């Protein structure tokens, strides 16, 4: 996984541009509405989805596996943006608590045990009443069922990327014990679910 993303960022640099994903816009709106200020972004990349949060007065900390992506982020945001280099499977990287966590387009690249650990690790770093928002690709995506099947609803494609496709049942199964309170659909390059969880008192 590390080699794949390092090569991707080396070869394609700012491969998604700097326009934030629609999920990031919706997350910004939610965080602003709920006065959430201190954000952790696992899989921050070069910061495309961090900018809209920073521009709205939030403090962002990131986790990123690719050093090239981190270098790109520092080029655009300076060294004020704290990014831990490593895999999200190695969380936690600090003992800080965050009132907001935004995990975009990452969790579905992990296997079942890794997904379970990521959800728990994020939940454990939330403050009381903190919220975490995840995006997951859905079974309505055109790529569902393509490539080589390696597990239920999980396929290897695009030269080695392994993708797990979610539906409402698997969202409930994986996020149900992590304060799940809302699932909405959002159109990105692929159809996504926007999953909201809250750590209630």
N, C-alpha and C positions, 0 to 999 in steps of 0.2 A: 504493500500500500504506500509506504513512504517513498519508494523509488518511483512509483507511478506518478504521484503528485509532484514530486520534485522535477521530474522530466517534463510534466505538463506545464508547470509554471516557467521552467527554463525556456521551453520552446514557444509558448503562447503568451507569456507574460500576463498582461491584464486581459485574460481571455474572455471575461464577461463584461468588460467595459466598466463604467462607474455609475451607471444608472442603477439605483437600488432595486432589488427584486420587489414585486408587489407585496410579498409576505413581509418584507422589511418595513415597507410603508405602513402596513396595517399594524405591525408590531410597534412601530414608533408611536402611532396614534394611541394604542392601548397603554403603552408605558407613560406617555404624557398625561393621559386621562387619569391614570392611577398614581401619578407622582413618583414613578419608579426612576431612580437616578443612577444606580450603580450596577452596571451590566457586565455579565460574562458571556462571551461568544466563543463556544467551542467550534473549531474549524473556521476561523476568521478569514482565512485566505489573505488577500492583499487589502482587505478592509472595505470592499465595495458596500457591504450592508452595515458596516459600522459608521460610515460617514453621516448618514441621516440621523443616527442616534446622537453622535457627538455634536452635530450641528444644532440639536435640540437640547443641549445642555447636560447630556448624560456623560458619565465617566465609563469608558469601555476598557475591559481587559480581555485579551484574546488567548486562544490556544490554537496552534497551527503546526502541522507536521512538516511543512516544506520551508526550509530556510530561505529559499528564493522568494517565496510569497511574503515571508516576514520582512525581508530586505525591501521588497516593493512597498509594503505597508509603511515602513519607516521612512522611505523616500517621500511618501505623500503626506504622512501625518507627523513625522518627526519621532523622536524617541520618547515623547510624552505618552504614546500609546504602548502600554505594557502588553507584550505578547510572550507567552511561554512556548518554547519550541519542544514539540513532542506530540505523541498520539493521544487522542482523547481517552483511549483505553488505559492510559497511565494516570488519569485523574485520581485525586486532586493534585494540582500543582502548587496550591497555596492553602492557607487555613482561613482565608477571608470568607465572609458571607456576602452574598449578593441579593439585592431585592428584585433583580430581573436577570433571566438567562434566555438567550435567543440562539437556537441551534437550527441553522438553515441548511437543508439539503445534505445532511451528513449521516444521520442515524441509519438511513436505509442502506448505507454502504457496509454496515457491520453485520456480523452474524448474531444469532439469537442471544447468546450469553453476553456478547459485547454490548448489544442494545440494552439489555436488562441492566448491566453495570452502568452504562452511560446515564440512563434515566435516574437510577438511584444516586449516582455520584452528583448529578446536577441537583436533584431534590435535596440532598444532604447539604449543599452549599447555599441553599435559599434561606433568607431570613424568614422569621414569622411573617405571614401574609405576603411573602414574596411570590412572584409568578414566573413560570418558565413557559416558553413558547417554542414548539418544535414544528418543522415542516417535514412532511413525508410524501413520497410519490404514491399515487393510487393505482389500483388495478385498471383504471380507465385509460391509463397511458398506452399509447400505441405500441410501446416497446414491451408491454407485458406479454410474457410467454415466448419472447424471442431469445436467441442465444442458447446456451446450455443450461438446463435446469440442474441446480445443485442442492436444492432443498425445496420444501413447500413454499411456493410464491417467491422463490429466490433464484435468480438467473445470472449467469456470467455472460457479459457482452462487452462491446466496445474495446476489445483488446485486453480483457482481463478485469474489468470492473464488475464487481458482484453487487447486484441490486435486489433488495427486498421490497416487494410491492405490498402496501398496506390496504386493508379495508376497515370498515367500522369495527368489526369483530376483533381484529388483531390490535387495533388502537386501544380498545377497551381492555383487552387482555394484558397489554404491555404497560399502559399508562393508568389503568384503573386504580391502582394503589398509590399513585403519585399525585393525588389531588386533581385528577382530570375533571374539568367542568364544562368545556366547550370544544366542539370540533366543527370547523367550517371548511368549505371548499374554496380554493383560490386557484386561478389560472396563471401559471407561469409558462415556461417553455413546455412543461408537462402539467397535467392536472395534479395538484397538491392538496393535501389536508393541512390545515392550520390547527394545531393542537395546543390548547391552553390548559395549564395546570396551576393550582395555587396551594401553597403550604399554609393551611389554616391553623389558627392557634389551637 
